[in-house]
């Protein structure tokens, strides 16, 4: 049986009849976007704020064990309280300023990764200064490790005793839209921190600052082996280096329309189930515009030459750190011959008539590991679920809804 | 006097009257995009291909000294020949396979960074297999350093003796459009390699592979101090890690239109010349869609609440590694009050009538360090040059050209 497909996030302010929405149609909000949290990013270095937020009774902690989130149900994250995590976090990790913590840095101390995710302003919570209020959300890595092994094992045993589970599997598409967006932010930040314990510039250990949104290369290390000398100079300490900030990898994903506007190109990977096809996709390269990356990837994977490219919508994809930029491109006349031999990533790529694709959107969509719906007939085209931006792009072309609202083909 | 502003790149296939271009208007191609090179990315691990390309008489080398490019004129890159760079590169850095080079890795050997940029298919050059031909382009770091100090100093003295210069200054906007795109690719890759000599995951030195487009963490190091033992396990060696591939940081930049559609918001940084204003901009954060990042940044920097956001076009920005994603957003009714106190990045942000902005686009655009044009009257609004995506966004709103072609306000 197909799993129920969660609803997509609401577009921001769908009720507003603005000039832009009249002209370009309703904004498409994709799964993993639509977060209810205000990140108040400029407050992240403010330990007075973070300390108050952390200890406020409304503070909520999303827990991860080896990047697996603790769920209250398939559609909901479990939210722990400060008292639950105090044995792991200590009384107040924000009691001293960031400068002091950097000055005291000791590479042999293990500090479990904590991330401030934002304030849910629609919920009752705490107030900070005039403008900032709501329920504070944090993410915490409770993987049993080094000095927190015992406290983390106790917490895990306790929550598992209450029937809760850390959700296995890599991709979580069963969460409700707003929960999925909170999970995506938490997972992306925890993963980035865990991949970068060392400085790419100088090779020394780095430390997490700015409530999980920055890593710094401290000038001194008070671990006994290093305490007598300063560390070598590092370029990330002078000026601003992008290596200090979280990495997000832009990828392009595109629906391709034929030159005569009557067909759409779909491709398939050999690992996919039979008859399952989707849009093409790939990583944007250094110094490419999105439009150029779309044309390059389509040519490399399918041999097709594109002209005009239009950007449709975007989707955060926290596996581990992607931004999917969805586009629609049209083949140039004479550039429609499929050739799979350049990059050889796809097992097949073919042109489909709009009617066949419309029918597949109606009866043949599902996640990769799931069965198609009850109306699906064996041998028919299968397509990704609506939580995938690929589905939205295909739908925008054959069913309309993007910009004018009328189908393109 | 204002410097001449170079022409923008041609949109791909402007002559084609496709359904997408009829519906959405002409594609906006921004400066640093529009590369004439086919990157044939799938050939980068193929040392037989790279070796032939490198030694072909048409092979062209863009040279950099500490990330500064060697220019033939303010609008043109100088292209060196293989014989010029052979004393630095050796007879053939691609003579052995990538696997062998990784197996022989020695962290004490200095190998000057070489990047294969692509084939210019419009120029006479060499042919590889059935589909790949053109003039091969490479970028090479000729900074005098370690084992190549002498050879690099000799080359630099030689080219400077011919009246050529490595161009100082951080941002190069005088290059002709296609030269700028080639430079951007080269600079982005050389910078990324130079920032990542160590592995962020395990702290050990990494080596450049895939013709400059990947860094790998070798399992052994044959340097005398390490030759007797394998290096510790590293997660980047098992499975695919994004840390092995070049980093590109997505940023959002946006023209903001008032709720009544009659005004446009512009902001200024205190470091800019008097009366100079531009669009707002900022980095996209982990697990944000572009549309959400636009709304967050506009609120954080100006206090304004946006509803509908439309993506306009994109621009590579190789300082050091950005992808600028240009958008247009509209304020919601009641959400237009400017408040600079949240993030406090801007010195000012104000609403402008369309007519004043149209006049400034006509008489008051220039690069940041340049004078405005001869028709500019002191005290009038100044705006960025057309090589900046900010200019294109402002122009799309007040002069039209985006999608329908009609001005929005």
Interface residues (C-beta under 8 A of the other chain):
Chain A: X11 X12 X13 X16 X18 X19 X20 X21 X23 X24 X27 X29 X30 X32 X33 X34 X35 X38 X39 X40 X41 X42 X131 X181 X184 X185 X187 X188 X189 X192 X195 X196 X197 X198 X199 X200 X201 X202 X203 X204 X205 X213 X235 X241 X242 X243 X245 X246 X247 X248 X249 X250 X257 X259 X261 X283 X284 X285 X286 X287 X288 X289 X290 X291 X292 X295 X296 X300 X306 X307 X308 X309 X310 X311 X313 X314 X315 X316 X318 X320 X321 X323 X325 X328 X329 X330 X332 X333 X339 X341 X342 X343 X344 X403 X404 X408
Chain B: X11 X12 X13 X16 X18 X19 X20 X21 X23 X24 X27 X29 X30 X32 X33 X34 X35 X38 X39 X40 X41 X42 X131 X181 X184 X185 X187 X188 X189 X192 X195 X196 X197 X198 X199 X200 X201 X202 X203 X204 X205 X213 X235 X241 X242 X243 X245 X246 X247 X248 X249 X250 X257 X259 X261 X283 X284 X285 X286 X287 X288 X289 X290 X291 X292 X295 X296 X300 X306 X307 X308 X309 X310 X311 X313 X314 X315 X316 X318 X320 X321 X323 X325 X328 X329 X330 X332 X333 X339 X341 X342 X343 X344 X403 X404 X408
